[in-house]
């Protein structure tokens, strides 16, 4: 990590504004990034979303939480989080 003195790199008005919130503290400012979210490059996110849609579909067709847990090798609490989630995938 590269530390820089705020007074050396920030405009005076911005430094003054920041001091209103964190005077005398260290603040980490992350780099700008176009980094893809977890699993998007490898395809893992898509595979999990596909699996979760399948679980939701089977649940809607009457499959039990216990049966889904056994079939997908996931804990029952994990299956519940998937099927009772408000947001759709």
ChimeraX attribute file (.defattr): number of C-alpha atoms within 10 A of each C-alpha:
attribute: neighborCount
match mode: 1-to-1
recipient: residues
	/A:1	4
	/A:2	4
	/A:3	8
	/A:4	9
	/A:5	7
	/A:6	15
	/A:7	11
	/A:8	9
	/A:9	9
	/A:10	13
	/A:11	10
	/A:12	12
	/A:13	9
	/A:14	11
	/A:15	15
	/A:16	13
	/A:17	11
	/A:18	14
	/A:19	13
	/A:20	8
	/A:21	9
	/A:22	10
	/A:23	12
	/A:24	7
	/A:25	8
	/A:26	9
	/A:27	11
	/A:28	9
	/A:29	6
	/A:30	6
	/A:31	6
	/A:32	6
	/A:33	6
	/A:34	6
	/A:35	8
	/A:36	8
	/A:37	8
	/A:38	10
	/A:39	12
	/A:40	12
	/A:41	11
	/A:42	9
	/A:43	10
	/A:44	12
	/A:45	14
	/A:46	13
	/A:47	13
	/A:48	12
	/A:49	13
	/A:50	13
	/A:51	14
	/A:52	18
	/A:53	16
	/A:54	12
	/A:55	21
	/A:56	22
	/A:57	13
	/A:58	16
	/A:59	19
	/A:60	11
	/A:61	9
	/A:62	9
	/A:63	13
	/A:64	13
	/A:65	19
	/A:66	14
	/A:67	14
	/A:68	19
	/A:69	17
	/A:70	11
	/A:71	10
	/A:72	12
	/A:73	10
	/A:74	12
	/A:75	13
	/A:76	16
	/A:77	11
	/A:78	11
	/A:79	23
	/A:80	16
	/A:81	10
	/A:82	20
	/A:83	18
	/A:84	11
	/A:85	11
	/A:86	8
	/A:87	6
	/A:88	10
	/A:89	10
